[in-house]
Amino acid sequence: METILDVKGMTCGHCKQSVEGALQGLDGVTSAEVDLGTGKVTVSYDDNKVTVAAMQEAVEDQGYDVA
């Protein structure tokens, strides 16, 4: 499956790495790609292993807000 998260507060390459790393560290996430220009994060995942809520929590734990 694929979902797009709308993440607020990402401004630089470090933000991109933090968010992508947090998401890719979750069991079931196969890829996460941040677009700093739009604030969107495209996540491919196995919905039998991980929920969108868990992904949102992982991003929020890095200090960003998910709309």
C-alpha positions, -999 to +999 in steps of 0.1 A: +000+000+000+010+036-003+000+067+017+010+104+017+016+121+050+014+159+052+043+168+076+047+204+089+081+218+100+105+201+076+130+227+062+163+211+054+182+179+045+185+169+081+147+171+085+144+149+054+168+123+068+152+123+102+117+117+089+127+091+063+149+073+088+122+072+114+097+058+089+121+033+073+129+020+108+093+007+112+087-029+105+065-030+074+076+002+058+094-005+025+102+031+015+097+067+026+104+097+004+102+133+016+095+162-007+107+192+012+090+216-013+055+204-005+060+188+029+046+156+017+060+122+026+052+093+003+053+060+022+050+025+008+042-001+034+026-035+043-007-028+060-005-062+077+026-050+096+023-013+102-005+013+106-007+049+094-012+059+130+022+042+139+038+061+110+024+094+122+036+087+157+071+079+144+072+113+126+058+132+156+085+116+178+111+133+156+095+167+165+073+173+134+036+177+131+015+155+109-017+172+095 
